Amino acid sequence: MAAMKPRRSPLAMAVLSLVVETPMHAYRMQQLIKERHKDDVVNVAQRNSVYQTIDRLLRDGLITVRTTAREENRPERTVYEPTADGRDTLREWMRAMLSTPKPEFPEFPAALAFLPVVTVDEAVEALTERLTTLETRVAALDAELTDGATFLPRVFLVETEYQRTVVAAEAEYVRRLLGDLRSGEIHWP
């Protein structure tokens, strides 16, 4: 029976790419994900998620323990590094994630699918709030891109460019939808 391929996820890819960059401990991984704003594209909201991902990568043989040490008055720190299989798997995951669109199921399209559950007024109110949030996010991403461009090569900003494009497109769609709802072009059955 063939061995199961390790399950990829954005967080597993992030952790693996960090230890390929340089061996490091879990706390440093969390720090770098946040410092580099990768938490905008990788879900690390649960503190334990990085540790669970590390455990899975260890079980799958994609990373290994390089050292375990305890500094004075500090908790024990385990430093991880990639295995040869880990490096190969990371490249395979990257090629797959870049080349093949994967069906995703975000909440917003699901809410749109059942829009008549609320009244037109409720929809307009909620969508107006959403548009304000989206416009604020576009402005924040613009600032992040402007700031990042002062010290980073563009290759390190492409995910922010992508996010900005997606958020701006959603804002434009919501703006048009609101116009259609307000004009009565879209009406409830």
C-alpha positions as CSV (number, residue, x, y, z in Angstrom):
1,M,0.0,0.0,0.0
2,A,1.4,3.4,-1.0
3,A,2.1,5.9,1.8
4,M,-0.3,8.8,2.0
5,K,1.0,12.1,0.7
6,P,1.3,14.8,3.4
7,R,-1.7,17.0,3.5
8,R,-0.9,20.6,2.4
9,S,-2.4,23.7,4.0
10,P,-1.4,27.3,3.9
11,L,-0.1,27.1,7.4
12,A,1.9,24.0,6.8
13,M,3.4,25.6,3.7
14,A,4.3,28.7,5.7
15,V,5.9,26.7,8.5
16,L,7.9,24.6,6.1
17,S,9.0,27.6,4.1
18,L,10.2,29.3,7.3
19,V,12.4,26.4,8.4
20,V,13.7,26.1,4.8
21,E,14.7,29.8,5.1
22,T,16.6,29.0,8.4
23,P,16.1,26.5,11.2
24,M,14.0,28.0,14.0
25,H,11.7,27.4,16.9
26,A,7.9,27.7,16.9
27,Y,7.7,31.0,18.8
28,R,10.0,32.6,16.2
29,M,7.8,31.2,13.4
30,Q,4.8,32.9,14.9
31,Q,6.7,36.1,15.3
32,L,7.9,36.1,11.7
33,I,4.4,35.3,10.3
34,K,3.0,38.3,12.1
35,E,6.0,40.7,11.5
36,R,5.9,39.9,7.8
37,H,2.0,40.3,7.7
38,K,1.7,36.7,6.5
39,D,-1.1,36.4,9.1
40,D,-3.2,38.2,6.4
41,V,-3.0,35.1,4.2
42,V,-2.3,32.3,6.8
43,N,-4.6,31.7,9.7
44,V,-2.6,31.7,12.9
45,A,-5.5,33.1,15.0
46,Q,-5.3,30.0,17.3
47,R,-2.1,30.2,19.2
48,N,-1.8,26.4,19.2
49,S,-2.2,26.0,15.4
50,V,1.6,26.5,14.7
51,Y,2.4,23.8,17.2
52,Q,-0.2,21.4,15.8
53,T,1.2,22.0,12.3
54,I,4.7,21.4,13.5
55,D,3.6,18.1,15.1
56,R,2.0,17.0,11.8
57,L,5.1,18.0,9.7
58,L,7.3,16.0,12.2
59,R,5.0,12.9,11.8
60,D,5.0,13.3,8.1
61,G,8.8,13.4,8.1
62,L,8.9,16.9,6.5
63,I,10.8,18.5,9.3
64,T,13.1,17.2,12.1
65,V,14.4,18.5,15.4
66,R,17.7,20.2,15.0
67,T,18.3,21.1,18.7
68,T,16.5,21.4,21.9
69,A,17.9,23.9,24.4
70,R,17.0,25.9,27.5
71,E,18.4,29.3,28.1
72,E,18.5,30.7,31.6
73,N,15.0,31.5,33.0
74,R,13.4,30.6,29.6
75,P,11.3,27.7,28.5
76,E,12.8,24.9,26.5
77,R,13.1,25.7,22.8
78,T,13.1,23.2,20.1
79,V,14.6,24.3,16.8
80,Y,13.3,22.6,13.7
81,E,14.8,22.2,10.2
82,P,13.5,20.7,7.0
83,T,14.2,17.2,5.8
84,A,15.1,16.5,2.1
85,D,11.5,15.3,1.7
86,G,10.3,18.5,3.3
87,R,12.1,20.6,0.8
88,D,10.8,18.5,-2.1
89,T,7.3,18.6,-0.7
90,L,7.4,22.3,-0.2
91,R,8.3,22.9,-3.9
92,E,5.6,20.4,-5.0
93,W,3.0,22.2,-2.8
94,M,4.1,25.6,-4.2
95,R,3.8,24.4,-7.8
96,A,0.3,23.0,-7.1
97,M,-0.9,26.0,-5.2
98,L,0.3,28.4,-7.9
99,S,-0.9,26.4,-10.9
100,T,-4.3,24.9,-9.8
101,P,-7.3,26.9,-8.6
102,K,-8.9,25.1,-5.7
103,P,-12.6,25.5,-4.9
104,E,-13.0,27.6,-1.7
105,F,-16.2,28.3,0.1
106,P,-16.0,31.8,1.6
107,E,-19.0,33.1,3.6
108,F,-19.9,36.1,1.5
109,P,-21.0,34.3,-1.7
110,A,-23.0,31.9,0.6
111,A,-24.7,34.9,2.1
112,L,-25.4,36.3,-1.4
113,A,-26.9,33.0,-2.4
114,F,-29.6,33.4,0.3
115,L,-30.0,37.2,0.2
116,P,-33.8,37.2,0.2
117,V,-33.7,35.9,3.8
118,V,-33.3,39.5,4.9
119,T,-35.3,42.6,3.8
120,V,-34.0,44.9,1.1
121,D,-33.3,47.5,3.8
122,E,-31.4,45.1,5.9
123,A,-29.4,44.0,2.9
124,V,-28.6,47.6,2.0
125,E,-27.5,48.4,5.6
126,A,-25.3,45.3,5.9
127,L,-23.7,45.8,2.5
128,T,-23.1,49.5,3.2
129,E,-21.2,48.4,6.4
130,R,-19.3,45.8,4.3
131,L,-18.4,48.4,1.7
132,T,-17.0,50.8,4.4
133,T,-14.9,47.9,5.8
134,L,-13.6,46.9,2.3
135,E,-12.7,50.5,1.5
136,T,-10.8,50.8,4.8
137,R,-9.0,47.5,4.0
138,V,-8.0,48.8,0.5
139,A,-6.5,51.9,2.0
140,A,-4.6,49.8,4.6
141,L,-3.2,47.6,1.9
142,D,-2.3,50.6,-0.2
143,A,-0.3,51.9,2.8
144,E,1.3,48.5,3.4
145,L,2.4,48.3,-0.3
146,T,3.8,51.9,-0.3
147,D,5.7,51.3,3.0
148,G,6.9,47.8,2.0
149,A,8.2,49.1,-1.4
150,T,10.6,51.3,0.5
151,F,12.6,48.4,1.8
152,L,11.4,45.1,0.2
153,P,11.8,43.7,-3.3
154,R,8.4,43.4,-5.0
155,V,8.5,39.6,-4.9
156,F,7.8,39.9,-1.1
157,L,4.8,42.1,-1.7
158,V,2.9,40.1,-4.4
159,E,0.5,38.5,-1.9
160,T,-0.4,42.0,-0.7
161,E,-0.9,43.1,-4.3
162,Y,-3.2,40.2,-4.9
163,Q,-5.2,40.9,-1.7
164,R,-5.6,44.5,-2.6
165,T,-6.8,43.5,-6.1
166,V,-9.3,41.0,-4.7
167,V,-10.6,43.4,-1.9
168,A,-10.9,46.3,-4.4
169,A,-12.8,44.0,-6.8
170,E,-15.2,43.0,-4.1
171,A,-15.7,46.6,-3.0
172,E,-16.6,47.5,-6.6
173,Y,-19.1,44.6,-6.8
174,V,-20.7,45.6,-3.5
175,R,-20.9,49.2,-4.7
176,R,-22.7,48.1,-7.9
177,L,-25.0,45.7,-6.0
178,L,-25.9,48.5,-3.6
179,G,-26.8,50.7,-6.5
180,D,-29.0,48.0,-8.1
181,L,-30.7,47.4,-4.7
182,R,-31.3,51.1,-4.1
183,S,-32.6,51.7,-7.7
184,G,-35.0,48.7,-7.5
185,E,-33.3,46.9,-10.4
186,I,-33.0,44.0,-8.0
187,H,-36.1,43.2,-6.2
188,W,-37.3,40.5,-3.8
189,P,-39.8,37.9,-5.0
